[in-house]
Amino acid sequence: MCNLGVHVPSNALHHMPFRVKLLIADDRWVVREGLKRMIAQCADMKVVGEAATTDEVLEQLQPTEADVLLLDAWLGGPKTRGLIREVGRRHPRCRVLVLNVHGRDPNALRLLGTGAAGYLGKDHSRDQLIDAIRQVVRGASYVSPSLASRLISDWRGGGKRPQHTTLSDREYQVLCRFGSGISFKQIAAELGVSPKTVSTYRSRILDKLNLKTNAEMIRYAIERRLVPRSTAAPRSRKSPTDRSAGL
């Protein structure tokens, strides 16, 4: 159904019903425009909405009645998994296809485990994107070839699983926030827990990752790309949590 170099009369396209409604969620205008242009070449798909924040995603899902949510892997930062869960809870018929244009993402397995129907890495082509949309809307799952190879390697024991895969969801969220340079008190406020609880999570993270200081924890998150580089805490700066944590 895509017009990939083959001329299709405009009157024929006019009478073709749009069967797949897409909501694009990315905070970068240029990325949204690029996706819209690719999808515009397919007569069986239509972009029905755009979102630049997690709140906008939830606001637009119901009025647009989107079949597929094209979600930037980093849109919600550490909250992306919670967003996917919320989409599944509020709009179970909407399928989530995660797109990552930042490179290798160690969080891919967690996002898929949360309820995403598919995941496309940085190396995906236009044809792969269209194919992925069609597969997930039919109820199937989809992962890009590069990620699929890594999954198979891990399952066979050929790949070494990162240490942070042993963390609980809460511990992982704290680790990502530390890596983003968020203060100790702000982490507690965002997670809705006490500073003492965050301190407990911090201790568990250090123990599980064999780390000793906040600086090492921040470096770990940055080096393994658990946070976008644009939000990562500068390596030369002292951790904003060192004083407030009292550790």
C-alpha positions as CSV (number, residue, x, y, z in Angstrom):
1,M,0.0,0.0,0.0
2,C,3.0,2.3,0.2
3,N,3.8,4.6,-2.7
4,L,7.5,3.8,-2.9
5,G,8.3,5.1,-6.4
6,V,5.2,3.6,-8.0
7,H,2.6,6.1,-9.3
8,V,-0.8,5.7,-7.8
9,P,-3.6,7.9,-9.2
10,S,-4.7,10.5,-6.7
11,N,-8.4,9.7,-7.1
12,A,-7.6,6.0,-6.2
13,L,-5.8,7.2,-3.0
14,H,-8.7,9.5,-2.2
15,H,-11.1,6.6,-2.0
16,M,-8.8,4.3,0.0
17,P,-9.9,4.3,3.7
18,F,-7.2,4.9,6.3
19,R,-7.1,1.8,8.4
20,V,-4.2,2.5,10.8
21,K,-4.4,5.6,12.9
22,L,-1.0,6.7,14.3
23,L,-0.1,9.0,17.2
24,I,3.5,10.2,17.1
25,A,5.2,11.0,20.4
26,D,8.6,12.8,20.2
27,D,9.7,16.1,21.7
28,R,11.7,17.0,18.5
29,W,9.7,18.6,15.8
30,V,12.1,17.5,13.1
31,V,11.7,13.9,14.0
32,R,7.9,14.1,14.0
33,E,7.9,15.8,10.6
34,G,10.2,13.1,9.2
35,L,7.9,10.3,10.5
36,K,4.9,12.1,9.1
37,R,6.5,12.3,5.6
38,M,7.3,8.6,5.6
39,I,3.8,7.6,6.7
40,A,2.2,9.9,4.2
41,Q,3.5,7.7,1.5
42,C,1.3,4.8,2.7
43,A,-2.4,5.0,1.8
44,D,-3.4,2.5,4.6
45,M,-2.0,4.7,7.4
46,K,-2.7,8.2,8.8
47,V,-1.2,10.3,11.4
48,V,-4.0,11.5,13.7
49,G,-2.0,13.3,16.3
50,E,1.3,14.5,17.7
51,A,2.6,14.7,21.2
52,A,5.8,16.3,22.6
53,T,5.3,15.3,26.3
54,T,4.0,12.3,28.2
55,D,1.0,14.3,29.3
56,E,0.1,15.1,25.7
57,V,0.3,11.5,24.9
58,L,-2.3,10.6,27.5
59,E,-4.5,13.6,26.5
60,Q,-4.6,12.7,22.9
61,L,-5.0,8.9,22.9
62,Q,-8.8,8.9,23.6
63,P,-9.9,11.7,21.2
64,T,-7.6,10.4,18.3
65,E,-8.5,6.7,18.9
66,A,-5.0,5.9,17.7
67,D,-4.3,2.3,16.8
68,V,-0.5,2.6,17.2
69,L,1.6,4.9,19.3
70,L,5.0,5.7,17.9
71,L,6.9,6.5,21.1
72,D,10.4,7.9,21.4
73,A,12.3,5.7,23.8
74,W,13.6,8.7,25.7
75,L,10.4,10.8,25.8
76,G,9.6,10.1,29.4
77,G,13.2,9.4,30.6
78,P,13.0,7.1,33.5
79,K,9.2,7.4,33.4
80,T,8.8,5.8,29.9
81,R,7.9,2.4,31.3
82,G,5.2,4.0,33.5
83,L,3.8,5.8,30.4
84,I,3.7,2.5,28.5
85,R,1.8,0.8,31.4
86,E,-0.6,3.8,31.6
87,V,-1.3,3.6,27.9
88,G,-2.1,-0.1,28.2
89,R,-4.3,0.5,31.2
90,R,-6.3,3.4,29.7
91,H,-6.3,2.3,26.0
92,P,-5.6,-1.4,25.8
93,R,-6.4,-1.6,22.1
94,C,-3.6,0.9,21.3
95,R,-0.3,-0.8,20.5
96,V,3.0,0.9,21.5
97,L,5.9,0.8,19.0
98,V,9.1,2.2,20.6
99,L,11.5,4.1,18.4
100,N,15.1,4.8,19.5
101,V,17.2,7.1,17.3
102,H,19.9,7.6,20.0
103,G,21.8,4.4,19.4
104,R,22.0,1.2,21.4
105,D,19.5,1.2,24.3
106,P,20.2,-1.0,27.3
107,N,16.6,-0.3,28.4
108,A,15.0,-2.1,25.4
109,L,14.2,-5.3,27.2
110,R,12.6,-3.4,30.1
111,L,10.4,-1.5,27.7
112,L,9.3,-4.6,25.9
113,G,8.6,-6.3,29.2
114,T,6.5,-3.4,30.3
115,G,4.0,-3.9,27.5
116,A,5.5,-2.3,24.3
117,A,4.4,-4.3,21.2
118,G,7.6,-3.5,19.3
119,Y,11.0,-1.8,19.4
120,L,13.0,-0.3,16.5
121,G,16.6,0.7,17.0
122,K,18.6,3.5,15.3
123,D,19.5,1.3,12.3
124,H,15.9,0.8,11.2
125,S,14.9,1.6,7.6
126,R,11.7,3.1,6.3
127,D,10.5,-0.3,5.1
128,Q,11.2,-1.8,8.5
129,L,9.2,1.0,10.2
130,I,6.2,0.4,8.0
131,D,6.5,-3.3,8.4
132,A,6.7,-3.0,12.2
133,I,3.5,-0.8,12.3
134,R,1.6,-3.3,10.2
135,Q,2.8,-6.2,12.4
136,V,2.0,-4.7,15.8
137,V,-1.5,-3.4,14.6
138,R,-2.3,-7.0,13.7
139,G,-1.4,-8.1,17.2
140,A,2.1,-9.4,16.6
141,S,5.3,-8.2,18.2
142,Y,8.3,-6.7,16.4
143,V,11.9,-6.0,17.2
144,S,14.6,-4.6,14.9
145,P,17.1,-7.2,13.5
146,S,20.0,-5.8,15.6
147,L,18.0,-6.1,18.8
148,A,16.7,-9.5,17.9
149,S,20.3,-10.8,17.4
150,R,21.3,-9.4,20.8
151,L,18.2,-11.1,22.5
152,I,19.1,-14.4,21.0
153,S,22.7,-14.1,22.1
154,D,21.6,-13.3,25.6
155,W,19.1,-16.1,25.8
156,R,21.8,-18.6,24.6
157,G,24.3,-17.3,27.1
158,G,26.5,-15.9,24.4
159,G,26.2,-12.3,25.7
160,K,27.0,-10.9,29.1
161,R,23.9,-9.3,30.7
162,P,24.5,-5.8,32.1
163,Q,24.7,-5.7,35.9
164,H,21.8,-3.2,36.1
165,T,19.4,-5.9,34.8
166,T,19.4,-7.2,38.4
167,L,17.9,-4.0,39.7
168,S,14.2,-3.7,40.6
169,D,12.1,-1.2,38.8
170,R,12.4,1.3,41.6
171,E,16.2,0.9,41.9
172,Y,16.5,1.3,38.1
173,Q,14.5,4.5,38.2
174,V,16.7,5.9,41.0
175,L,19.8,5.0,39.0
176,C,18.6,6.8,35.9
177,R,17.6,9.9,37.9
178,F,21.0,10.0,39.6
179,G,22.6,9.7,36.1
180,S,20.5,12.7,34.9
181,G,21.9,14.8,37.7
182,I,18.6,15.1,39.6
183,S,19.1,16.0,43.3
184,F,18.5,13.6,46.1
185,K,15.4,15.4,47.4
186,Q,13.9,15.8,44.0
187,I,14.2,12.1,43.3
188,A,12.3,11.4,46.5
189,A,9.6,13.9,45.5
190,E,9.2,12.5,41.9
191,L,8.9,8.9,43.2
192,G,6.6,9.9,46.0
193,V,8.8,8.3,48.7
194,S,10.8,9.6,51.6
195,P,14.5,10.6,51.3
196,K,15.2,7.7,53.6
197,T,13.7,5.3,51.1
198,V,15.8,6.8,48.3
199,S,18.8,6.3,50.5
200,T,17.9,2.6,50.9
201,Y,17.5,2.3,47.1
202,R,20.9,4.0,46.6
203,S,22.6,1.5,49.0
204,R,21.1,-1.4,47.2
205,I,22.2,-0.1,43.8
206,L,25.7,0.4,45.0
207,D,25.8,-3.1,46.4
208,K,24.4,-4.8,43.3
209,L,26.6,-2.9,40.9
210,N,29.7,-3.2,43.0
211,L,30.1,0.6,43.2
212,K,31.2,2.8,46.1
213,T,30.2,6.4,45.5
214,N,27.5,8.5,43.9
215,A,30.0,9.7,41.3
216,E,30.6,6.1,40.3
217,M,26.9,5.5,40.0
218,I,26.4,8.5,37.8
219,R,29.3,7.4,35.6
220,Y,27.9,4.0,35.3
221,A,24.5,5.4,34.1
222,I,26.2,7.7,31.6
223,E,28.6,5.2,30.2
224,R,25.9,2.6,29.6
225,R,23.6,5.2,28.1
226,L,20.8,4.7,30.6
227,V,20.0,8.4,30.2
228,P,20.2,10.6,27.1
229,R,23.5,12.5,26.8
230,S,21.6,15.8,26.7
231,T,20.4,15.2,30.3
232,A,23.4,13.4,31.7
233,A,25.1,14.9,34.7
234,P,28.5,16.4,33.7
235,R,31.3,14.0,34.8
236,S,33.4,16.8,36.2
237,R,30.7,18.0,38.5
238,K,30.2,16.6,41.9
239,S,27.0,14.6,42.4
240,P,24.2,16.9,43.7
241,T,23.3,14.0,46.0
242,D,26.6,13.8,47.9
243,R,25.7,16.4,50.5
244,S,21.9,15.8,50.7
245,A,22.3,12.1,51.0
246,G,24.5,12.5,54.0
247,L,26.7,9.7,52.8
